[in-house]
Amino acid sequence: MDLPAISHDGSPVLLDESDIFSVRLLGRRIVMTTVTNEEYYWPLSIDDVSMFFGPGFEISDRKNIFNAEKIKNYDSSKGAVYSDEVVTNKSASVALNDTKMREIKRKLGKEKDIASDWEY
């Protein structure tokens, strides 16, 4: 099985688990040492994890990664985006910061804002 890892130069790599000799905690980092004595870090932050995703994926804040190409609707009053064409109370959503929400508004246009569609 391939495991995500970060090399010393900060680039993302996939390690074959059969090449790993040991895993240890060093401060707040998890270090994986290979059978050839190379050390790699387990991705712990959202920035680390984001390196393993391809084009279209963006970081919305310190807690979320989302696929911007899959957004179908947004709610400007809630600051949320959705991948569903028809949004229900069971639809998955991602909360965005103000900067990302402005980008989505420009990209999708006013017609995709469902803020006024909700019944209160």
MMTF fields as JSON, N, C-alpha, C and O atoms, coordinates in Angstrom:
{
  "mmtfVersion": "1.0.0",
  "mmtfProducer": "UNKNOWN",
  "numBonds": 479,
  "numAtoms": 480,
  "numGroups": 120,
  "numChains": 1,
  "numModels": 1,
  "chainsPerModel": [1],
  "groupsPerChain": [120],
  "chainIdList": ["A"],
  "bondAtomList": [4, 2, 8, 6, 12, 10, 16, 14, 20, 18, 24, 22, 28, 26, 32, 30, 36, 34, 40, 38, 44, 42, 48, 46, 52, 50, 56, 54, 60, 58, 64, 62, 68, 66, 72, 70, 76, 74, 80, 78, 84, 82, 88, 86, 92, 90, 96, 94, 100, 98, 104, 102, 108, 106, 112, 110, 116, 114, 120, 118, 124, 122, 128, 126, 132, 130, 136, 134, 140, 138, 144, 142, 148, 146, 152, 150, 156, 154, 160, 158, 164, 162, 168, 166, 172, 170, 176, 174, 180, 178, 184, 182, 188, 186, 192, 190, 196, 194, 200, 198, 204, 202, 208, 206, 212, 210, 216, 214, 220, 218, 224, 222, 228, 226, 232, 230, 236, 234, 240, 238, 244, 242, 248, 246, 252, 250, 256, 254, 260, 258, 264, 262, 268, 266, 272, 270, 276, 274, 280, 278, 284, 282, 288, 286, 292, 290, 296, 294, 300, 298, 304, 302, 308, 306, 312, 310, 316, 314, 320, 318, 324, 322, 328, 326, 332, 330, 336, 334, 340, 338, 344, 342, 348, 346, 352, 350, 356, 354, 360, 358, 364, 362, 368, 366, 372, 370, 376, 374, 380, 378, 384, 382, 388, 386, 392, 390, 396, 394, 400, 398, 404, 402, 408, 406, 412, 410, 416, 414, 420, 418, 424, 422, 428, 426, 432, 430, 436, 434, 440, 438, 444, 442, 448, 446, 452, 450, 456, 454, 460, 458, 464, 462, 468, 466, 472, 470, 476, 474],
  "bondOrderList": [1, 1, 1, 1, 1, 1, 1, 1, 1, 1, 1, 1, 1, 1, 1, 1, 1, 1, 1, 1, 1, 1, 1, 1, 1, 1, 1, 1, 1, 1, 1, 1, 1, 1, 1, 1, 1, 1, 1, 1, 1, 1, 1, 1, 1, 1, 1, 1, 1, 1, 1, 1, 1, 1, 1, 1, 1, 1, 1, 1, 1, 1, 1, 1, 1, 1, 1, 1, 1, 1, 1, 1, 1, 1, 1, 1, 1, 1, 1, 1, 1, 1, 1, 1, 1, 1, 1, 1, 1, 1, 1, 1, 1, 1, 1, 1, 1, 1, 1, 1, 1, 1, 1, 1, 1, 1, 1, 1, 1, 1, 1, 1, 1, 1, 1, 1, 1, 1, 1],
  "groupList": [{"groupName": "MET", "atomNameList": ["N", "CA", "C", "O"], "elementList": ["N", "C", "C", "O"], "formalChargeList": [0, 0, 0, 0], "bondAtomList": [1, 0, 2, 1, 3, 2], "bondOrderList": [1, 1, 2], "singleLetterCode": "M", "chemCompType": "L-PEPTIDE LINKING"}, {"groupName": "ASP", "atomNameList": ["N", "CA", "C", "O"], "elementList": ["N", "C", "C", "O"], "formalChargeList": [0, 0, 0, 0], "bondAtomList": [1, 0, 2, 1, 3, 2], "bondOrderList": [1, 1, 2], "singleLetterCode": "D", "chemCompType": "L-PEPTIDE LINKING"}, {"groupName": "LEU", "atomNameList": ["N", "CA", "C", "O"], "elementList": ["N", "C", "C", "O"], "formalChargeList": [0, 0, 0, 0], "bondAtomList": [1, 0, 2, 1, 3, 2], "bondOrderList": [1, 1, 2], "singleLetterCode": "L", "chemCompType": "L-PEPTIDE LINKING"}, {"groupName": "PRO", "atomNameList": ["N", "CA", "C", "O"], "elementList": ["N", "C", "C", "O"], "formalChargeList": [0, 0, 0, 0], "bondAtomList": [1, 0, 2, 1, 3, 2], "bondOrderList": [1, 1, 2], "singleLetterCode": "P", "chemCompType": "L-PEPTIDE LINKING"}, {"groupName": "ALA", "atomNameList": ["N", "CA", "C", "O"], "elementList": ["N", "C", "C", "O"], "formalChargeList": [0, 0, 0, 0], "bondAtomList": [1, 0, 2, 1, 3, 2], "bondOrderList": [1, 1, 2], "singleLetterCode": "A", "chemCompType": "L-PEPTIDE LINKING"}, {"groupName": "ILE", "atomNameList": ["N", "CA", "C", "O"], "elementList": ["N", "C", "C", "O"], "formalChargeList": [0, 0, 0, 0], "bondAtomList": [1, 0, 2, 1, 3, 2], "bondOrderList": [1, 1, 2], "singleLetterCode": "I", "chemCompType": "L-PEPTIDE LINKING"}, {"groupName": "SER", "atomNameList": ["N", "CA", "C", "O"], "elementList": ["N", "C", "C", "O"], "formalChargeList": [0, 0, 0, 0], "bondAtomList": [1, 0, 2, 1, 3, 2], "bondOrderList": [1, 1, 2], "singleLetterCode": "S", "chemCompType": "L-PEPTIDE LINKING"}, {"groupName": "HIS", "atomNameList": ["N", "CA", "C", "O"], "elementList": ["N", "C", "C", "O"], "formalChargeList": [0, 0, 0, 0], "bondAtomList": [1, 0, 2, 1, 3, 2], "bondOrderList": [1, 1, 2], "singleLetterCode": "H", "chemCompType": "L-PEPTIDE LINKING"}, {"groupName": "GLY", "atomNameList": ["N", "CA", "C", "O"], "elementList": ["N", "C", "C", "O"], "formalChargeList": [0, 0, 0, 0], "bondAtomList": [1, 0, 2, 1, 3, 2], "bondOrderList": [1, 1, 2], "singleLetterCode": "G", "chemCompType": "PEPTIDE LINKING"}, {"groupName": "VAL", "atomNameList": ["N", "CA", "C", "O"], "elementList": ["N", "C", "C", "O"], "formalChargeList": [0, 0, 0, 0], "bondAtomList": [1, 0, 2, 1, 3, 2], "bondOrderList": [1, 1, 2], "singleLetterCode": "V", "chemCompType": "L-PEPTIDE LINKING"}, {"groupName": "GLU", "atomNameList": ["N", "CA", "C", "O"], "elementList": ["N", "C", "C", "O"], "formalChargeList": [0, 0, 0, 0], "bondAtomList": [1, 0, 2, 1, 3, 2], "bondOrderList": [1, 1, 2], "singleLetterCode": "E", "chemCompType": "L-PEPTIDE LINKING"}, {"groupName": "PHE", "atomNameList": ["N", "CA", "C", "O"], "elementList": ["N", "C", "C", "O"], "formalChargeList": [0, 0, 0, 0], "bondAtomList": [1, 0, 2, 1, 3, 2], "bondOrderList": [1, 1, 2], "singleLetterCode": "F", "chemCompType": "L-PEPTIDE LINKING"}, {"groupName": "ARG", "atomNameList": ["N", "CA", "C", "O"], "elementList": ["N", "C", "C", "O"], "formalChargeList": [0, 0, 0, 0], "bondAtomList": [1, 0, 2, 1, 3, 2], "bondOrderList": [1, 1, 2], "singleLetterCode": "R", "chemCompType": "L-PEPTIDE LINKING"}, {"groupName": "THR", "atomNameList": ["N", "CA", "C", "O"], "elementList": ["N", "C", "C", "O"], "formalChargeList": [0, 0, 0, 0], "bondAtomList": [1, 0, 2, 1, 3, 2], "bondOrderList": [1, 1, 2], "singleLetterCode": "T", "chemCompType": "L-PEPTIDE LINKING"}, {"groupName": "ASN", "atomNameList": ["N", "CA", "C", "O"], "elementList": ["N", "C", "C", "O"], "formalChargeList": [0, 0, 0, 0], "bondAtomList": [1, 0, 2, 1, 3, 2], "bondOrderList": [1, 1, 2], "singleLetterCode": "N", "chemCompType": "L-PEPTIDE LINKING"}, {"groupName": "TYR", "atomNameList": ["N", "CA", "C", "O"], "elementList": ["N", "C", "C", "O"], "formalChargeList": [0, 0, 0, 0], "bondAtomList": [1, 0, 2, 1, 3, 2], "bondOrderList": [1, 1, 2], "singleLetterCode": "Y", "chemCompType": "L-PEPTIDE LINKING"}, {"groupName": "TRP", "atomNameList": ["N", "CA", "C", "O"], "elementList": ["N", "C", "C", "O"], "formalChargeList": [0, 0, 0, 0], "bondAtomList": [1, 0, 2, 1, 3, 2], "bondOrderList": [1, 1, 2], "singleLetterCode": "W", "chemCompType": "L-PEPTIDE LINKING"}, {"groupName": "LYS", "atomNameList": ["N", "CA", "C", "O"], "elementList": ["N", "C", "C", "O"], "formalChargeList": [0, 0, 0, 0], "bondAtomList": [1, 0, 2, 1, 3, 2], "bondOrderList": [1, 1, 2], "singleLetterCode": "K", "chemCompType": "L-PEPTIDE LINKING"}],
  "groupTypeList": [0, 1, 2, 3, 4, 5, 6, 7, 1, 8, 6, 3, 9, 2, 2, 1, 10, 6, 1, 5, 11, 6, 9, 12, 2, 2, 8, 12, 12, 5, 9, 0, 13, 13, 9, 13, 14, 10, 10, 15, 15, 16, 3, 2, 6, 5, 1, 1, 9, 6, 0, 11, 11, 8, 3, 8, 11, 10, 5, 6, 1, 12, 17, 14, 5, 11, 14, 4, 10, 17, 5, 17, 14, 15, 1, 6, 6, 17, 8, 4, 9, 15, 6, 1, 10, 9, 9, 13, 14, 17, 6, 4, 6, 9, 4, 2, 14, 1, 13, 17, 0, 12, 10, 5, 17, 12, 17, 2, 8, 17, 10, 17, 1, 5, 4, 6, 1, 16, 10, 15],
  "groupIdList": [1, 2, 3, 4, 5, 6, 7, 8, 9, 10, 11, 12, 13, 14, 15, 16, 17, 18, 19, 20, 21, 22, 23, 24, 25, 26, 27, 28, 29, 30, 31, 32, 33, 34, 35, 36, 37, 38, 39, 40, 41, 42, 43, 44, 45, 46, 47, 48, 49, 50, 51, 52, 53, 54, 55, 56, 57, 58, 59, 60, 61, 62, 63, 64, 65, 66, 67, 68, 69, 70, 71, 72, 73, 74, 75, 76, 77, 78, 79, 80, 81, 82, 83, 84, 85, 86, 87, 88, 89, 90, 91, 92, 93, 94, 95, 96, 97, 98, 99, 100, 101, 102, 103, 104, 105, 106, 107, 108, 109, 110, 111, 112, 113, 114, 115, 116, 117, 118, 119, 120],
  "secStructList": [7, 3, 3, 3, 3, 3, 7, 6, 6, 1, 7, 3, 3, 3, 3, 3, 4, 4, 4, 3, 3, 3, 3, 3, 3, 3, 6, 6, 3, 3, 3, 3, 3, 3, 6, 6, 1, 7, 3, 3, 3, 7, 7, 7, 1, 2, 2, 2, 2, 2, 6, 6, 1, 7, 6, 6, 3, 3, 3, 7, 1, 1, 1, 7, 3, 3, 3, 4, 4, 4, 7, 7, 3, 3, 3, 6, 6, 6, 6, 3, 3, 3, 1, 7, 1, 1, 7, 7, 6, 6, 1, 7, 3, 3, 3, 7, 7, 2, 2, 2, 2, 2, 2, 2, 2, 2, 2, 2, 7, 4, 4, 4, 5, 7, 4, 4, 4, 7, 7, 7],
  "xCoordList": [0.838, 0.0, 0.892, 1.906, 0.508, 1.232, 0.72, -0.487, 1.642, 1.307, 1.786, 2.903, 0.954, 1.399, 2.481, 2.423, 3.463, 4.552, 5.096, 4.859, 5.829, 6.471, 7.979, 8.461, 8.719, 10.176, 10.808, 10.119, 12.107, 12.822, 12.746, 12.771, 12.652, 12.566, 11.134, 10.885, 10.187, 8.804, 7.918, 6.751, 8.441, 7.629, 6.851, 7.318, 5.654, 4.851, 5.383, 5.796, 5.37, 5.77, 4.814, 4.146, 4.764, 4.027, 5.048, 5.841, 5.021, 5.951, 5.253, 4.12, 5.928, 5.416, 5.632, 6.748, 4.576, 4.715, 5.749, 6.298, 6.023, 7.04, 8.452, 9.388, 8.613, 9.911, 10.125, 11.213, 9.105, 9.215, 9.786, 9.304, 10.828, 11.451, 10.85, 10.567, 10.652, 10.108, 9.305, 9.444, 8.463, 7.673, 7.822, 7.638, 8.16, 8.334, 7.794, 7.659, 7.497, 7.051, 8.269, 9.021, 8.462, 9.583, 9.002, 8.688, 8.864, 8.175, 6.714, 6.004, 6.27, 4.882, 4.774, 3.7, 5.869, 5.882, 5.975, 6.571, 5.378, 5.525, 6.552, 6.374, 7.618, 8.723, 8.722, 8.671, 8.78, 8.875, 10.28, 10.731, 10.958, 12.302, 12.22, 11.625, 12.827, 12.796, 13.945, 14.834, 13.913, 14.984, 16.317, 17.369, 16.282, 17.52, 17.902, 18.712, 17.314, 17.609, 17.176, 17.696, 16.258, 15.703, 14.537, 13.788, 14.385, 13.298, 12.262, 12.595, 11.009, 9.876, 8.902, 8.863, 8.129, 7.154, 5.749, 5.4, 4.95, 3.536, 2.852, 3.096, 1.996, 1.319, 0.305, -0.655, 0.516, -0.35, -1.221, -2.33, -0.749, -1.521, -2.359, -2.117, -3.329, -4.172, -3.32, -3.589, -2.294, -1.376, -0.628, -0.484, -0.148, 0.545, -0.37, 0.021, -1.574, -2.525, -2.904, -3.069, -3.042, -3.481, -2.516, -2.925, -1.241, -0.257, -0.54, -0.027, -1.341, -1.616, -2.819, -3.124, -3.503, -4.656, -4.247, -3.315, -4.951, -4.638, -5.318, -5.826, -5.327, -5.943, -7.423, -8.124, -7.87, -9.267, -9.48, -10.459, -8.571, -8.709, -8.056, -6.95, -8.764, -8.276, -8.46, -9.294, -7.675, -7.826, -8.765, -8.535, -9.83, -10.775, -10.383, -10.656, -9.765, -9.318, -8.34, -7.783, -8.119, -7.16, -7.728, -7.015, -9.009, -9.655, -10.21, -10.511, -10.358, -11.069, -10.314, -9.67, -10.415, -9.987, -11.243, -12.019, -11.454, -12.64, -12.264, -11.249, -13.103, -12.896, -13.727, -14.937, -13.092, -13.786, -14.493, -15.481, -14.005, -14.62, -15.955, -16.718, -16.249, -17.484, -18.594, -19.696, -18.325, -19.331, -20.438, -20.18, -21.674, -22.842, -23.631, -24.212, -23.654, -24.411, -23.651, -22.751, -24.036, -23.48, -24.566, -25.57, -24.346, -25.266, -24.464, -23.675, -24.677, -23.883, -24.19, -23.329, -25.395, -25.73, -25.072, -24.76, -24.861, -24.221, -22.726, -22.003, -22.261, -20.85, -20.488, -19.403, -21.4, -21.202, -21.336, -22.028, -20.662, -20.774, -21.267, -21.097, -21.887, -22.508, -22.16, -21.954, -22.096, -21.864, -23.167, -23.165, -24.275, -25.578, -26.234, -26.158, -26.881, -27.665, -28.859, -29.174, -29.522, -30.656, -30.201, -29.931, -30.121, -29.609, -30.742, -31.794, -30.503, -31.46, -30.738, -29.543, -31.471, -30.831, -29.871, -29.164, -29.835, -28.904, -27.695, -26.815, -27.647, -26.536, -25.241, -25.23, -24.161, -22.845, -22.461, -22.75, -21.81, -21.4, -20.006, -19.52, -19.387, -18.097, -18.224, -18.659, -17.845, -17.843, -16.579, -15.484, -16.748, -15.615, -15.367, -16.285, -14.121, -13.828, -14.303, -14.648, -14.319, -14.861, -14.134, -14.767, -12.829, -12.052, -12.435, -12.665, -12.505, -12.882, -14.323, -14.626, -15.216, -16.614, -16.724, -17.511, -15.961, -15.981, -15.517, -16.084, -14.495, -14.02, -15.122, -15.329, -15.825, -16.899, -18.039, -18.587, -18.405, -19.47, -19.119, -19.962, -17.867, -17.442, -17.472, -17.883, -17.045, -16.96, -18.344, -18.593, -19.239, -20.539, -21.631, -22.584, -21.509, -22.54, -23.677, -23.817, -24.484, -25.576, -26.644, -27.266, -26.85, -27.923, -27.691, -28.635, -26.473, -26.177, -26.22, -25.964, -26.547, -26.668, -28.048, -29.059, -28.094, -29.38, -29.823, -30.764, -29.167, -29.484, -30.954, -31.543, -31.551, -32.961, -33.923, -35.135, -33.402, -34.263, -34.741, -35.716, -34.065, -34.422, -35.7, -35.91, -36.537, -37.751, -37.458, -36.931, -37.806, -37.538, -38.817, -38.791],
  "yCoordList": [-1.162, 0.0, 1.238, 1.283, 2.236, 3.498, 4.414, 4.529, 5.06, 5.975, 7.376, 7.541, 8.391, 9.759, 10.164, 9.81, 10.906, 11.378, 12.681, 13.027, 13.391, 14.641, 14.439, 14.014, 14.747, 14.591, 15.787, 16.754, 15.719, 16.806, 18.123, 19.192, 18.056, 19.301, 19.831, 20.845, 19.134, 19.599, 19.098, 19.483, 18.25, 17.754, 16.501, 15.713, 16.329, 15.153, 13.911, 13.98, 12.793, 11.512, 10.433, 10.598, 9.34, 8.161, 7.084, 6.697, 6.607, 5.558, 4.21, 4.082, 3.213, 1.852, 1.395, 1.47, 0.924, 0.547, -0.55, -0.674, -1.347, -2.394, -1.806, -2.506, -0.527, 0.143, 0.824, 1.334, 0.84, 1.526, 0.578, -0.539, 1.055, 0.277, 0.625, -0.264, 1.929, 2.326, 3.616, 4.388, 3.811, 5.039, 5.496, 4.712, 6.778, 7.279, 8.7, 9.421, 9.069, 10.419, 11.244, 10.865, 12.363, 13.256, 14.652, 15.36, 15.033, 16.289, 16.152, 15.289, 17.007, 16.947, 16.33, 16.342, 15.796, 15.2, 13.681, 13.136, 13.016, 11.569, 11.336, 11.783, 10.638, 10.409, 8.943, 8.047, 8.712, 7.358, 7.186, 7.992, 6.151, 5.859, 4.634, 3.619, 4.743, 3.629, 2.665, 2.95, 1.532, 0.542, 1.071, 0.512, 2.142, 2.759, 3.993, 4.811, 4.12, 5.196, 6.594, 7.584, 6.692, 7.992, 8.289, 7.386, 9.559, 9.94, 10.784, 11.666, 10.49, 11.212, 11.534, 10.851, 12.572, 12.986, 12.618, 12.707, 12.204, 11.942, 13.297, 14.194, 13.471, 14.761, 15.0, 14.243, 16.041, 16.321, 17.557, 17.614, 18.531, 19.764, 19.711, 18.884, 20.584, 20.654, 21.078, 20.658, 21.906, 22.283, 21.061, 20.886, 20.208, 18.981, 18.088, 17.599, 17.881, 16.992, 17.55, 16.785, 18.865, 19.475, 19.199, 19.212, 18.95, 18.69, 17.4, 17.215, 16.514, 15.231, 15.285, 14.303, 16.43, 16.581, 17.326, 18.131, 17.05, 17.66, 18.993, 19.606, 19.439, 20.714, 20.747, 19.738, 21.91, 22.087, 22.075, 22.631, 21.446, 21.396, 22.627, 23.018, 23.225, 24.43, 24.306, 23.538, 25.068, 25.138, 26.293, 27.417, 26.018, 27.087, 27.821, 29.014, 27.143, 27.709, 26.713, 25.896, 26.747, 25.82, 24.426, 23.535, 24.22, 22.943, 22.21, 21.021, 22.859, 22.254, 22.355, 23.36, 21.284, 21.27, 20.957, 20.082, 21.657, 21.394, 21.385, 21.954, 20.728, 20.67, 21.774, 21.623, 22.871, 24.04, 23.723, 24.374, 22.742, 22.391, 21.673, 21.558, 21.192, 20.445, 21.303, 20.804, 22.575, 23.435, 23.739, 24.184, 23.489, 23.76, 24.965, 25.7, 25.171, 26.256, 26.786, 26.133, 27.999, 28.55, 29.322, 29.725, 29.515, 30.281, 31.429, 31.233, 32.623, 33.772, 34.164, 34.723, 33.885, 34.247, 33.303, 33.713, 32.051, 31.074, 30.934, 30.353, 31.465, 31.318, 29.884, 29.421, 29.168, 27.742, 27.449, 28.164, 26.384, 25.912, 24.472, 23.739, 24.081, 22.758, 22.133, 22.84, 20.803, 20.092, 19.587, 19.067, 19.732, 19.278, 20.343, 21.534, 19.908, 20.829, 21.344, 22.534, 20.424, 20.789, 20.596, 19.474, 21.678, 21.635, 21.347, 21.986, 20.366, 20.035, 20.157, 20.447, 19.935, 20.007, 18.839, 18.822, 17.861, 16.731, 16.875, 16.014, 17.945, 18.158, 18.442, 19.152, 17.877, 18.169, 19.601, 20.086, 20.26, 21.641, 21.872, 21.116, 22.928, 23.37, 24.858, 25.627, 25.26, 26.677, 27.323, 26.771, 28.495, 29.21, 30.515, 31.106, 30.954, 32.277, 33.329, 32.995, 34.575, 35.648, 35.778, 36.01, 35.631, 35.753, 34.673, 34.97, 33.423, 32.319, 32.482, 32.188, 32.952, 33.128, 34.181, 34.006, 35.258, 36.27, 35.664, 35.967, 34.813, 34.14, 33.273, 33.286, 32.521, 31.643, 32.465, 32.103, 33.563, 34.441, 34.949, 34.945, 35.388, 35.877, 34.756, 34.97, 33.585, 32.457, 31.943, 31.715, 31.761, 31.148, 32.144, 31.791, 33.371, 34.369, 34.321, 33.367, 35.373, 35.537, 34.447, 34.094, 33.922, 32.931, 31.633, 30.871, 31.366, 30.143, 30.363, 29.44, 31.595, 31.902, 31.466, 32.015, 30.487, 29.956, 30.594, 30.11, 31.664, 32.291, 32.658, 32.525, 33.108, 33.515, 32.352, 32.527, 31.166, 30.005, 29.295, 28.545, 29.52, 28.818, 29.384, 30.597, 28.497, 28.917, 28.935, 27.97, 30.047, 30.175, 30.116, 30.207],
  "zCoordList": [0.0, 0.0, 0.0, 0.697, -0.784, -0.807, 0.292, 0.507, 0.98, 2.065, 1.715, 1.225, 1.961, 1.697, 2.687, 3.865, 2.202, 3.058, 2.494, 1.337, 3.338, 2.944, 3.084, 4.134, 2.015, 2.062, 2.78, 3.104, 3.024, 3.715, 2.957, 3.567, 1.627, 0.859, 0.762, 0.11, 1.417, 1.462, 0.343, 0.266, -0.524, -1.635, -1.221, -0.398, -1.806, -1.481, -2.193, -3.351, -1.503, -2.088, -1.588, -0.568, -2.318, -1.87, -1.558, -2.415, -0.329, 0.098, 0.082, 0.545, -0.448, -0.359, 1.081, 1.597, 1.728, 3.145, 3.359, 4.454, 2.332, 2.486, 2.568, 2.952, 2.211, 2.304, 3.653, 3.918, 4.507, 5.796, 6.842, 7.027, 7.521, 8.587, 9.945, 10.747, 10.206, 11.507, 11.39, 10.441, 12.393, 12.52, 13.961, 14.892, 14.142, 15.51, 15.623, 14.634, 16.841, 17.141, 17.528, 18.426, 16.856, 17.132, 17.346, 16.389, 18.601, 18.898, 18.512, 19.028, 17.604, 17.134, 15.742, 15.14, 15.233, 13.897, 13.993, 14.922, 13.022, 12.893, 11.791, 10.659, 12.131, 11.202, 10.789, 11.632, 9.478, 8.935, 8.37, 7.555, 8.798, 8.308, 7.412, 7.776, 6.235, 5.29, 5.565, 6.367, 4.894, 5.046, 4.515, 4.824, 3.721, 3.223, 4.048, 3.612, 5.245, 6.204, 5.762, 6.276, 4.844, 4.472, 5.406, 5.78, 5.782, 6.68, 5.946, 5.154, 6.231, 5.663, 6.785, 7.809, 6.58, 7.586, 7.148, 5.97, 8.12, 7.877, 7.726, 8.533, 6.706, 6.538, 7.661, 7.804, 8.446, 9.587, 9.392, 9.922, 8.656, 8.497, 7.226, 6.347, 7.138, 5.946, 4.746, 3.621, 4.974, 3.896, 3.373, 2.163, 4.296, 3.894, 3.066, 2.005, 3.548, 2.869, 1.5, 0.549, 1.386, 0.124, -1.026, -2.187, -0.722, -1.777, -2.541, -3.645, -1.976, -2.618, -3.557, -4.232, -3.601, -4.477, -5.736, -5.723, -6.817, -8.097, -8.314, -7.375, -9.559, -9.909, -9.514, -9.586, -9.105, -8.718, -7.221, -6.726, -6.496, -5.04, -4.426, -4.799, -3.479, -2.82, -1.317, -0.838, -0.587, 0.862, 1.162, 0.716, 1.923, 2.243, 3.512, 3.648, 4.415, 5.685, 6.289, 5.556, 7.553, 8.16, 8.372, 8.833, 8.042, 8.341, 7.132, 7.239, 5.993, 4.869, 3.554, 3.255, 2.779, 1.387, 0.588, 0.975, -0.516, -1.325, -2.799, -3.2, -3.6, -5.038, -5.673, -5.841, -6.024, -6.567, -7.88, -8.22, -8.614, -9.892, -9.719, -10.679, -8.526, -8.266, -7.658, -7.427, -7.399, -6.776, -7.776, -8.894, -7.356, -8.201, -7.702, -8.5, -6.389, -5.773, -4.574, -4.046, -4.15, -2.917, -2.182, -2.768, -0.909, -0.07, 0.533, 1.458, -0.001, 0.444, 1.883, 2.563, 2.359, 3.74, 4.749, 5.867, 4.365, 5.256, 4.991, 5.8, 3.86, 3.508, 3.194, 3.546, 2.526, 2.251, 0.761, 0.036, 0.312, -1.065, -1.063, -0.089, -2.186, -2.302, -3.65, -4.637, -3.683, -4.94, -5.549, -6.665, -4.835, -5.334, -6.202, -5.9, -7.286, -8.113, -7.33, -7.359, -6.627, -5.777, -4.334, -3.905, -3.602, -2.234, -1.262, -1.298, -0.389, 0.667, 2.008, 2.055, 3.087, 4.404, 4.641, 5.648, 3.727, 3.837, 2.909, 2.901, 2.137, 1.206, 1.956, 2.961, 1.451, 2.025, 1.671, 0.577, 2.611, 2.372, 2.94, 3.781, 2.461, 2.989, 3.275, 2.418, 4.475, 4.832, 4.272, 4.376, 3.681, 3.102, 3.839, 4.406, 3.824, 4.364, 3.359, 2.226, 3.767, 2.92, 1.589, 0.559, 1.599, 0.366, -0.636, -1.808, -0.185, -1.078, -1.562, -2.718, -0.677, -1.071, -2.174, -3.104, -2.093, -3.161, -4.485, -5.534, -4.445, -5.662, -6.269, -7.483, -5.423, -5.902, -6.487, -7.529, -5.836, -6.347, -7.739, -8.636, -7.921, -9.237, -10.272, -11.413, -9.879, -10.813, -11.223, -12.406, -10.253, -10.538, -10.898, -11.593, -10.442, -10.719, -9.712, -8.946, -9.732, -8.772, -8.862, -7.86, -10.06, -10.256, -9.486, -9.279, -9.064, -8.299, -6.786, -6.013, -6.365, -4.937, -4.464, -4.904, -3.575, -3.101, -1.79, -1.161, -1.367, -0.077, 0.025, 1.098, -1.046, -0.996, -1.23, -1.114, -1.559, -1.832, -0.577, -0.625, 0.55, 1.777, 2.369, 2.393, 2.84, 3.539, 5.022, 5.576, 5.667, 7.1, 7.888, 9.115]
}
